[in-house]
Amino acid sequence: MRIFDVCFASLGLILLFPLLILLWVIAWFDNRSPLFRQQRVGRNQAPFVLVKFRTMRINTASVATHLADASAVTKWGLFLRRSKLDELPQLWNVLRGEMSLVGPRPCLFNQTELIQEREARGIFTARPGITGLAQINGIDMSTPKLLAEADAQMLMNLDLSAYFKYIFKTLRGAGCGDRIRWE
């Protein structure tokens, strides 16, 4: 499915370039640092730098989203999260081969419980993805065992039909993204 990843990521970056520039400019006015880069766990547990549009204030602690303080999310960031537009720069990660369009969401190296659950199920043999079974069903990183089980189920049944199904469901708005702890 790598060929589809390369084709769709390339096409997406080309066709969405004007939108990416517009989002970058608006984000620059929001926080002067439009892109967020963070080291994540990749295929075979190799580190890679994930790129997204920044949705939280600069200097927010580097923790899983469900552990972050909701007040750290900017108004523009809230829009980006709800619309899932914050994920678009990850097409670059897909093009580079660090990610796939469909796969388990890449976690942080400090999410040891999730890493252990995924290790036990062989999840790290696959490229991490922008979307997948867990994402379209609203399962996030706050439930490591459930997430790893969903990842394993997805990878066991991932064929061309499922690949396109996850992409189309995501584009139609399925899933809600990672939870934020709202005080």
C-alpha positions as CSV (number, residue, x, y, z in Angstrom):
1,M,0.0,0.0,0.0
2,R,3.1,2.2,0.0
3,I,2.4,3.1,-3.6
4,F,-1.0,4.5,-2.6
5,D,0.6,6.4,0.3
6,V,3.1,8.0,-2.0
7,C,0.5,8.9,-4.7
8,F,-2.1,10.2,-2.3
9,A,0.4,12.1,-0.1
10,S,2.0,13.7,-3.2
11,L,-1.4,14.6,-4.7
12,G,-2.6,15.9,-1.4
13,L,0.4,18.1,-0.9
14,I,0.1,19.5,-4.4
15,L,-3.7,20.1,-4.4
16,L,-3.8,21.3,-0.9
17,F,-0.8,23.6,-1.1
18,P,-2.8,26.8,-1.2
19,L,-4.8,25.6,1.8
20,L,-1.6,24.6,3.7
21,I,-0.2,28.1,3.0
22,L,-3.4,29.8,4.2
23,L,-3.5,27.7,7.4
24,W,0.2,28.4,8.0
25,V,-0.3,32.2,7.7
26,I,-3.3,32.2,10.0
27,A,-1.4,30.0,12.5
28,W,1.6,32.3,12.3
29,F,-0.7,35.2,13.5
30,D,-2.1,32.9,16.2
31,N,1.2,32.0,17.8
32,R,4.2,32.9,15.6
33,S,5.1,29.2,15.3
34,P,2.7,27.5,12.9
35,L,4.3,24.1,12.8
36,F,4.7,21.7,15.7
37,R,7.4,19.1,15.5
38,Q,7.7,16.3,18.0
39,Q,9.7,13.1,18.2
40,R,7.5,10.0,18.0
41,V,7.8,6.2,18.0
42,G,7.9,4.9,14.4
43,R,8.1,1.6,12.6
44,N,10.4,-0.8,14.5
45,Q,10.4,1.8,17.3
46,A,12.7,4.0,15.4
47,P,12.3,7.7,16.3
48,F,11.0,10.2,13.7
49,V,9.8,13.8,13.8
50,L,6.1,14.2,13.3
51,V,4.9,17.5,11.8
52,K,1.5,19.0,12.5
53,F,0.0,22.5,12.7
54,R,0.5,23.8,16.2
55,T,-2.7,23.8,18.2
56,M,-1.3,24.5,21.7
57,R,0.6,27.4,23.1
58,I,4.4,27.3,22.6
59,N,6.2,25.7,25.6
60,T,3.3,23.4,26.5
61,A,4.6,20.2,28.1
62,S,5.4,17.4,25.7
63,V,2.8,14.9,26.9
64,A,0.0,12.9,25.4
65,T,-2.9,15.0,24.4
66,H,-5.2,13.5,27.1
67,L,-2.7,14.6,29.7
68,A,-2.4,18.2,28.4
69,D,-4.2,21.1,30.0
70,A,-7.1,22.2,27.9
71,S,-6.2,25.9,28.5
72,A,-3.1,25.3,26.4
73,V,-5.2,24.9,23.2
74,T,-5.5,28.2,21.3
75,K,-8.8,29.2,19.7
76,W,-7.3,28.6,16.3
77,G,-5.9,25.3,17.5
78,L,-9.4,24.2,18.6
79,F,-10.7,24.9,15.1
80,L,-7.8,22.9,13.6
81,R,-8.3,20.0,15.9
82,R,-12.1,19.8,15.4
83,S,-11.7,20.0,11.6
84,K,-8.6,17.7,11.7
85,L,-6.7,20.2,9.5
86,D,-3.9,20.1,12.0
87,E,-3.0,16.7,10.6
88,L,-2.4,17.8,7.0
89,P,1.4,18.5,7.4
90,Q,1.8,14.7,8.2
91,L,1.4,14.1,4.5
92,W,5.1,15.1,4.4
93,N,5.8,12.3,6.9
94,V,3.9,9.9,4.7
95,L,5.8,11.0,1.6
96,R,9.1,10.5,3.4
97,G,8.1,6.9,4.4
98,E,8.0,7.6,8.1
99,M,4.2,7.2,8.2
100,S,1.4,5.7,6.2
101,L,-2.0,7.2,5.6
102,V,-3.5,4.2,7.5
103,G,-1.8,2.7,10.5
104,P,-1.6,3.0,14.3
105,R,-1.2,6.6,15.5
106,P,2.4,7.2,16.5
107,C,2.9,7.6,20.2
108,L,5.4,9.5,22.3
109,F,8.4,7.7,23.8
110,N,7.2,8.5,27.3
111,Q,3.9,6.6,26.8
112,T,5.5,3.4,28.2
113,E,2.3,1.6,28.9
114,L,1.1,2.0,25.3
115,I,4.5,1.0,24.0
116,Q,4.4,-2.2,26.0
117,E,0.9,-3.0,24.9
118,R,1.9,-2.4,21.3
119,E,5.1,-4.4,21.6
120,A,3.2,-7.4,23.0
121,R,1.0,-7.3,19.9
122,G,3.7,-6.7,17.2
123,I,2.2,-3.3,16.3
124,F,5.6,-1.7,15.6
125,T,6.2,-3.8,12.5
126,A,3.9,-1.4,10.7
127,R,4.4,2.2,9.8
128,P,2.4,4.5,12.0
129,G,-0.5,6.2,10.3
130,I,-2.6,9.4,10.2
131,T,-5.8,7.4,10.6
132,G,-7.0,3.9,11.3
133,L,-9.6,1.8,13.1
134,A,-9.0,3.3,16.5
135,Q,-9.3,6.9,15.2
136,I,-12.5,6.4,13.3
137,N,-14.0,4.7,16.4
138,G,-12.9,7.5,18.8
139,I,-10.4,5.3,20.7
140,D,-7.5,7.4,21.8
141,M,-4.2,7.1,23.7
142,S,-5.9,7.5,27.1
143,T,-6.8,3.8,26.9
144,P,-3.5,2.1,26.0
145,K,-4.7,-1.5,26.1
146,L,-7.9,-0.8,24.1
147,L,-5.9,1.2,21.6
148,A,-3.3,-1.5,21.1
149,E,-6.1,-4.1,20.7
150,A,-7.8,-2.0,18.0
151,D,-4.4,-1.4,16.3
152,A,-3.7,-5.2,16.2
153,Q,-7.2,-5.9,14.9
154,M,-6.8,-3.3,12.2
155,L,-3.3,-4.6,11.1
156,M,-4.6,-8.2,11.0
157,N,-7.4,-7.2,8.6
158,L,-5.7,-4.4,6.7
159,D,-6.2,-5.0,3.0
160,L,-6.8,-2.6,0.1
161,S,-10.6,-2.3,0.9
162,A,-10.0,-1.5,4.6
163,Y,-7.3,1.0,3.7
164,F,-9.7,3.0,1.6
165,K,-12.5,2.5,4.1
166,Y,-10.5,4.1,6.9
167,I,-9.4,7.0,4.7
168,F,-13.0,7.7,3.4
169,K,-14.5,7.4,6.9
170,T,-11.9,9.9,8.2
171,L,-12.6,12.3,5.4
172,R,-16.3,12.1,6.2
173,G,-15.6,13.1,9.8
174,A,-15.6,9.8,11.7
175,G,-13.8,9.9,15.0
176,C,-13.1,12.7,17.4
177,G,-9.3,12.9,17.8
178,D,-7.5,12.6,21.1
179,R,-9.3,13.7,24.1
180,I,-8.2,16.8,26.0
181,R,-8.7,17.1,29.7
182,W,-11.1,20.1,30.0
183,E,-11.2,21.6,33.5
